[in-house]
Amino acid sequence: NLKRVVEQSEHNILVQEELREAMSARLGGIPSQIQELQAKVFLDSPNRARLFSSVIDFSKILKIGPGASCDDQIIGLLRCATLLIEAALPAGSVKTSTNESWAPEKASCWRSDVMAAESSGSLMGCVILLENMISKDWLRPNAEHLLSCLPRPWKAISEASLSSIALRLWILDSGIKYELSHQNGEWEDIE
């Protein structure tokens, strides 16, 4: 439809960015392309591993300047998906004590690395680190099996592609037992 063709100008680019921000705000900041992730459902559930960390504003991660390639946009979405999964992790699925592997300052540093990741190799490294920090008790057996069939970390990072990151994230997201809580030695279903 020729009526929809708009001349590319600085004003039109600003209007498009404002519309994208408004759409993102309506969806809770989570991009529509990753709304189907299981993590989204549990983001605001009680007993999350992120403790007192606030949820990241996903719309800021998606801000991409004019002239950005399709790959740049996809990397932004994959960064959002990675951070969404981490934000929804149940308490107990990662070790969050001060001297543990996912202590608050280490998790914060990891989030910064995810937000700064501009290549598929660096983002894949962040995904694999998250994957390895999650206790196997919190993974469904089929997900643990599927993840074990994927390339080993060194190969996955050296040969990372956008699709391999997306596959790994999808398996991880569908395999995490977000709905469980483990407190006082007892497993609880929070749904």
C-alpha positions as CSV (number, residue, x, y, z in Angstrom):
1,N,0.0,0.0,0.0
2,L,1.7,3.2,-1.2
3,K,-0.1,5.3,1.4
4,R,2.0,3.6,4.1
5,V,5.4,4.6,2.5
6,V,6.9,7.3,4.6
7,E,10.0,9.4,3.6
8,Q,12.9,8.5,5.9
9,S,13.7,11.6,7.9
10,E,15.0,12.4,11.4
11,H,11.5,13.3,12.5
12,N,10.0,10.0,11.3
13,I,12.8,8.0,13.0
14,L,12.0,9.8,16.3
15,V,8.3,9.1,15.9
16,Q,9.1,5.4,15.2
17,E,11.3,5.2,18.3
18,E,8.5,6.8,20.4
19,L,5.9,4.4,19.1
20,R,8.2,1.4,19.8
21,E,8.8,2.7,23.4
22,A,5.0,3.1,23.9
23,M,4.3,-0.4,22.7
24,S,7.1,-1.8,24.9
25,A,5.7,0.0,27.9
26,R,2.2,-1.4,27.3
27,L,3.7,-4.9,27.3
28,G,5.5,-4.4,30.6
29,G,8.7,-3.5,28.8
30,I,9.0,-7.1,27.5
31,P,9.3,-7.1,23.7
32,S,6.4,-8.8,21.9
33,Q,8.8,-11.2,20.2
34,I,9.7,-12.9,23.5
35,Q,6.3,-12.7,25.2
36,E,5.9,-16.5,24.8
37,L,8.8,-17.4,27.0
38,Q,7.8,-19.2,30.2
39,A,9.9,-16.9,32.3
40,K,7.5,-14.0,31.6
41,V,4.7,-15.7,33.5
42,F,6.9,-16.1,36.6
43,L,8.7,-12.7,36.5
44,D,6.6,-11.2,39.3
45,S,6.2,-14.5,41.3
46,P,7.4,-14.7,44.9
47,N,10.7,-16.3,45.8
48,R,12.8,-15.3,42.9
49,A,16.6,-15.7,43.0
50,R,17.2,-12.1,42.0
51,L,16.3,-11.2,45.7
52,F,16.1,-7.4,45.8
53,S,17.4,-6.6,42.3
54,S,14.9,-4.7,40.2
55,V,13.8,-6.1,36.9
56,I,15.7,-4.5,34.0
57,D,13.9,-2.1,31.7
58,F,13.9,-4.2,28.5
59,S,13.0,-1.2,26.3
60,K,16.4,0.4,27.0
61,I,18.2,-2.8,25.9
62,L,16.3,-2.7,22.6
63,K,17.2,0.9,21.8
64,I,19.1,0.6,18.5
65,G,20.1,3.6,16.4
66,P,19.0,4.2,12.9
67,G,20.8,2.1,10.3
68,A,21.0,-0.9,12.7
69,S,21.1,-4.2,10.9
70,C,18.6,-7.0,11.4
71,D,21.3,-8.9,13.3
72,D,21.7,-6.0,15.7
73,Q,17.9,-6.1,16.4
74,I,18.0,-9.8,17.0
75,I,21.0,-9.6,19.4
76,G,18.9,-7.0,21.3
77,L,16.0,-9.4,21.6
78,L,18.3,-12.3,22.6
79,R,19.8,-10.1,25.3
80,C,16.3,-9.3,26.6
81,A,15.4,-13.0,26.6
82,T,18.5,-13.9,28.5
83,L,17.9,-11.3,31.2
84,L,14.2,-12.2,31.4
85,I,15.1,-15.9,32.1
86,E,17.6,-14.8,34.8
87,A,15.1,-12.4,36.4
88,A,12.5,-15.2,36.7
89,L,14.8,-17.8,38.2
90,P,13.3,-19.3,41.4
91,A,15.1,-18.9,44.7
92,G,17.3,-21.8,45.2
93,S,18.0,-22.5,41.6
94,V,21.2,-20.6,41.8
95,K,23.5,-20.1,44.8
96,T,23.0,-16.4,45.8
97,S,24.9,-16.3,49.1
98,T,27.7,-13.7,49.4
99,N,30.5,-16.2,48.7
100,E,28.6,-18.3,46.2
101,S,28.7,-18.5,42.4
102,W,25.7,-16.2,41.8
103,A,26.2,-13.7,44.6
104,P,24.5,-10.4,44.0
105,E,27.7,-8.6,42.8
106,K,28.6,-11.4,40.5
107,A,25.0,-11.5,39.1
108,S,25.1,-7.8,38.6
109,C,28.4,-8.0,36.7
110,W,26.9,-10.8,34.5
111,R,23.9,-8.6,33.7
112,S,26.2,-5.8,32.7
113,D,28.1,-8.3,30.4
114,V,24.8,-9.4,28.8
115,M,23.7,-5.8,28.2
116,A,27.1,-5.0,26.7
117,A,27.2,-8.1,24.5
118,E,27.4,-7.1,20.8
119,S,28.5,-10.3,19.2
120,S,27.0,-13.7,19.2
121,G,30.1,-15.2,20.8
122,S,30.0,-12.9,23.8
123,L,26.3,-13.4,24.3
124,M,26.6,-17.2,24.0
125,G,29.3,-17.0,26.7
126,C,26.8,-15.3,29.0
127,V,24.0,-17.8,28.2
128,I,26.3,-20.7,28.9
129,L,27.5,-19.2,32.2
130,L,23.8,-18.8,33.3
131,E,23.0,-22.3,32.2
132,N,25.9,-23.7,34.2
133,M,24.9,-21.7,37.3
134,I,21.5,-23.3,37.5
135,S,21.3,-26.3,39.7
136,K,20.3,-29.5,37.8
137,D,17.6,-30.1,40.4
138,W,15.8,-27.1,38.8
139,L,15.8,-28.5,35.3
140,R,13.3,-30.9,33.8
141,P,14.9,-34.2,32.7
142,N,14.1,-33.6,29.0
143,A,15.8,-30.1,29.1
144,E,18.9,-31.5,30.8
145,H,19.1,-34.1,28.1
146,L,18.6,-31.6,25.3
147,L,21.2,-29.2,26.7
148,S,23.7,-32.1,27.0
149,C,23.2,-32.8,23.2
150,L,24.2,-29.2,22.3
151,P,27.8,-28.3,21.5
152,R,30.2,-28.1,24.4
153,P,30.8,-24.5,25.8
154,W,34.1,-23.8,24.0
155,K,32.6,-24.9,20.6
156,A,29.3,-23.2,21.2
157,I,31.1,-19.9,21.9
158,S,33.6,-20.2,19.0
159,E,30.8,-21.1,16.5
160,A,28.0,-19.1,18.0
161,S,25.2,-17.8,15.8
162,L,22.0,-16.0,16.5
163,S,20.0,-19.2,15.9
164,S,22.2,-21.3,18.2
165,I,21.7,-18.7,21.0
166,A,17.9,-18.7,20.4
167,L,17.8,-22.5,20.5
168,R,19.8,-22.7,23.7
169,L,17.6,-20.1,25.4
170,W,14.4,-21.7,24.3
171,I,15.5,-25.1,25.7
172,L,16.7,-23.5,28.9
173,D,13.5,-21.5,29.3
174,S,11.2,-24.4,28.7
175,G,13.3,-26.7,31.0
176,I,13.5,-24.5,34.1
177,K,11.0,-25.4,36.9
178,Y,9.9,-21.8,37.5
179,E,6.8,-22.9,39.2
180,L,8.6,-24.6,42.1
181,S,9.9,-23.2,45.4
182,H,12.3,-24.9,47.7
183,Q,12.1,-23.7,51.3
184,N,13.0,-25.3,54.6
185,G,13.9,-28.5,52.7
186,E,10.4,-28.8,51.2
187,W,9.5,-28.4,47.5
188,E,6.4,-26.3,46.9
189,D,4.4,-25.6,43.8
190,I,3.7,-21.9,43.6
191,E,1.1,-22.0,40.8
